[in-house]
Amino acid sequence: MLQRSALPTSLPPTLLLTLLALGSAFLPSLAHAQVAADDAAIDRLIALTALGNELAYDLAQSRRFVAADCAARSGCRAYEPEVAAALNEAQTDLRLGPLVRPQVLELLETMGDIERSELFAFYESPFGRRIVELETAGRSPESLDEIATRGEEIYQRQSDERIALFEAIDSMSDASASVRVNARSALRIAEYLERRADEAGRPHRPATEPDIDERSRHRFHQRLALTYEPLADEDLEQYVEFLEGSAGESWAAARREIRQRVVSADGERLLDAILGRID
């Protein structure tokens, strides 16, 4: 055992000066890295989670609702050319940054260091990357076509335990709620156009609140069955465990808010574009 007197009581002056110089050289760069990490972290999280792909899917779904509503309602059909032109214009004007980046920054700033580290650790892990890869593929046109033709068949093959995991994922992410937001945004546009048809004396069938809650939830569970088909039950349990944790819950809440803001803002912009062509 070393005696206390054997330990050095001070550093040699030259070594001390060297360490101080190195420390002062690193401090500014560390502070700069911390500031830069805020913007870098936003970009990193958006990329890791494929948030842009998810929002583009939500917007595309919202516009399908608008097109379908206007095709089905006589009051809207009178304005079908204006609706089609506005929808086409909207496809080339997706500026999501101002709606998304502040919300992601707010999330990162309110998370603690450990919670933030857990969030990035999950999505940077092989398992997290696999989840994002499968979810991105599940939003592809090919997958949506497969759901339309085989969705119920795939869903009926699932065990009760696996369906319970889908319900848990939906409950925590509330992803099927975006379908309801999309449909109600489309309904608002349909109602406005039908009022215009009334004023013009055009006959039409009135718009009604869509009964989509159960239907959209079931359709979403069909999509989950197809999306997560390559995963074992244990993998889904691991994903649910992440979503139930503090980091996963915070991110799911932020995603819900972002999706609703983006879809609502897009609906307002789309209605303005339609009215700009009518007036």
TAURKA-V359403 format. One record per residue. N is the residue number from 0. SS is DSSP state (H for helix, E for strand, C for the rest). Layout:
# TAURKA-V359403
n->(N & N)
ss->(SS & SS)
This chain:
# TAURKA-V359403
n->(0 & 1 & 2 & 3 & 4 & 5 & 6 & 7 & 8 & 9 & 10 & 11 & 12 & 13 & 14 & 15 & 16 & 17 & 18 & 19 & 20 & 21 & 22 & 23 & 24 & 25 & 26 & 27 & 28 & 29 & 30 & 31 & 32 & 33 & 34 & 35 & 36 & 37 & 38 & 39 & 40 & 41 & 42 & 43 & 44 & 45 & 46 & 47 & 48 & 49 & 50 & 51 & 52 & 53 & 54 & 55 & 56 & 57 & 58 & 59 & 60 & 61 & 62 & 63 & 64 & 65 & 66 & 67 & 68 & 69 & 70 & 71 & 72 & 73 & 74 & 75 & 76 & 77 & 78 & 79 & 80 & 81 & 82 & 83 & 84 & 85 & 86 & 87 & 88 & 89 & 90 & 91 & 92 & 93 & 94 & 95 & 96 & 97 & 98 & 99 & 100 & 101 & 102 & 103 & 104 & 105 & 106 & 107 & 108 & 109 & 110 & 111 & 112 & 113 & 114 & 115 & 116 & 117 & 118 & 119 & 120 & 121 & 122 & 123 & 124 & 125 & 126 & 127 & 128 & 129 & 130 & 131 & 132 & 133 & 134 & 135 & 136 & 137 & 138 & 139 & 140 & 141 & 142 & 143 & 144 & 145 & 146 & 147 & 148 & 149 & 150 & 151 & 152 & 153 & 154 & 155 & 156 & 157 & 158 & 159 & 160 & 161 & 162 & 163 & 164 & 165 & 166 & 167 & 168 & 169 & 170 & 171 & 172 & 173 & 174 & 175 & 176 & 177 & 178 & 179 & 180 & 181 & 182 & 183 & 184 & 185 & 186 & 187 & 188 & 189 & 190 & 191 & 192 & 193 & 194 & 195 & 196 & 197 & 198 & 199 & 200 & 201 & 202 & 203 & 204 & 205 & 206 & 207 & 208 & 209 & 210 & 211 & 212 & 213 & 214 & 215 & 216 & 217 & 218 & 219 & 220 & 221 & 222 & 223 & 224 & 225 & 226 & 227 & 228 & 229 & 230 & 231 & 232 & 233 & 234 & 235 & 236 & 237 & 238 & 239 & 240 & 241 & 242 & 243 & 244 & 245 & 246 & 247 & 248 & 249 & 250 & 251 & 252 & 253 & 254 & 255 & 256 & 257 & 258 & 259 & 260 & 261 & 262 & 263 & 264 & 265 & 266 & 267 & 268 & 269 & 270 & 271 & 272 & 273 & 274 & 275 & 276 & 277 & 278)
ss->(C & C & C & H & H & H & C & C & C & C & C & C & H & H & H & H & H & H & H & H & H & H & H & H & H & H & H & H & H & H & H & H & H & H & H & H & H & H & H & H & H & H & H & H & H & H & H & H & H & C & H & H & H & H & H & H & H & H & H & H & H & H & H & H & H & H & H & H & H & H & H & H & C & H & H & H & H & C & C & H & H & H & H & H & H & H & H & H & H & H & H & C & C & C & C & C & H & H & H & H & H & H & H & H & H & H & H & H & H & H & C & C & H & H & H & H & H & H & H & H & H & H & H & H & C & H & H & H & H & H & H & H & H & H & H & H & H & H & C & C & H & H & H & H & H & H & H & H & H & H & H & H & H & H & H & H & C & C & C & H & H & H & H & H & H & H & H & H & H & H & H & H & H & C & C & C & H & H & H & H & H & H & H & H & H & H & H & H & H & H & H & H & H & H & H & H & H & H & H & C & C & C & C & C & C & C & C & C & C & C & C & C & H & H & H & H & H & H & H & H & H & H & H & H & H & H & H & C & C & C & C & C & H & H & H & H & H & H & H & H & H & H & H & H & C & H & H & H & H & H & H & H & H & H & H & H & H & H & H & H & H & H & H & H & H & H & H & H & H & H & H & H & H & H & H & H & H & H & C)
